[in-house]
Amino acid sequence: MTVLVSVKINDGVVMAADSASSFASGMVYQHADKIVNLREGLPIGAMVTGAGGIGNESIDTLLKDLRRRFNGEDGARKDWALDPARYRLAQVANRLCSFLFEFVEAMPIRDAVDLARFLVETTIGFVKFSIARPKTVGGSIAIAAITKHEGFQWVQRTERVRRRLSPKVLRSDGS
């Protein structure tokens, strides 16, 4: 589990995070950097959660590689350098997504839907049966998928959303 906190006030933003990081092997390490300045000299930060690494690289190492690109230090990706006078946050966010998706393993969309459903159901069950935790997760589950070719599609909607929106739903049987 990760704790990330962001506090926005008039004077700026404060970011805080724990430092435990877990890997697919089951190992948990206590010294992960979950807050990163994505471009030296610019006020662009990110906080990370989820797996402690992708493939053989830690998230910390991957984000340092991205920072090298944003700083113009990656010879193969000079076009990623951020111009301090002209950069836009949307550009940074898009490149961050592109960078991280270079490392995501392929998975069929329906399997990803099943995984997402499983993770939400598991979290709801964990919270439901945890005595010491407040019951802050629960209710019906809404699932949507966004793909390159089909765009946004509902997979499963809550009754409230179902009444409000269009009937197009991506079904797990392919119809």
KASULVEN-V285520 format. One record per residue. RES is the residue in one letter. OMEGA is omega in radians with two decimals (none if undefined). Layout:
# KASULVEN-V285520
RES|OMEGA  RES|OMEGA
This chain:
# KASULVEN-V285520
M|3.14  T|3.03  V|3.06  L|3.13  V|3.07  S|3.13  V|3.12  K|3.08  I|-3.13  N|-3.08  D|-3.13  G|-3.12  V|3.05  V|3.12  M|3.12  A|3.14  A|2.98  D|-3.09  S|3.08  A|-3.12  S|-3.12  S|-3.13  F|-3.11  A|-3.14  S|-3.09  G|3.13  M|3.06  V|3.13  Y|-2.98  Q|-3.03  H|3.13  A|3.03  D|-3.10  K|3.06  I|-3.04  V|2.94  N|-3.00  L|3.10  R|-3.13  E|3.10  G|3.11  L|-3.12  P|-3.12  I|-3.13  G|3.07  A|3.02  M|-3.07  V|3.09  T|-3.14  G|-3.11  A|3.14  G|3.14  G|3.04  I|-3.06  G|-3.13  N|-3.07  E|3.02  S|3.09  I|3.13  D|3.12  T|3.13  L|-3.12  L|3.02  K|3.05  D|3.10  L|3.11  R|3.07  R|3.10  R|-3.13  F|3.11  N|-3.12  G|-3.07  E|3.14  D|-3.07  G|-3.12  A|-3.09  R|3.12  K|-3.12  D|3.11  W|-3.11  A|3.13  L|3.06  D|-3.09  P|-3.12  A|-3.00  R|-3.08  Y|3.05  R|-3.14  L|3.10  A|3.10  Q|3.14  V|-3.12  A|3.13  N|3.14  R|3.06  L|3.11  C|3.13  S|-3.13  F|-3.10  L|-3.14  F|3.01  E|-3.01  F|-3.11  V|3.12  E|3.13  A|3.10  M|3.07  P|-3.05  I|-3.12  R|3.05  D|3.09  A|3.07  V|3.13  D|3.11  L|3.14  A|3.12  R|3.13  F|-3.10  L|3.11  V|3.13  E|3.12  T|3.13  T|3.12  I|3.13  G|3.12  F|-3.12  V|-3.11  K|-3.06  F|3.10  S|-3.06  I|-3.00  A|-3.06  R|3.02  P|-3.08  K|-3.05  T|3.13  V|3.11  G|-3.12  G|-3.13  S|-3.05  I|3.02  A|3.13  I|3.05  A|3.09  A|3.06  I|3.14  T|-3.11  K|-3.03  H|-3.10  E|-3.11  G|-3.10  F|3.06  Q|3.01  W|3.04  V|-3.14  Q|-3.10  R|2.96  T|-3.13  E|-3.14  R|3.13  V|-3.13  R|-3.14  R|-3.04  R|-2.94  L|-3.07  S|-3.04  P|-3.07  K|-3.11  V|3.04  L|-3.09  R|-3.13  S|3.09  D|3.08  G|-3.12  S|none
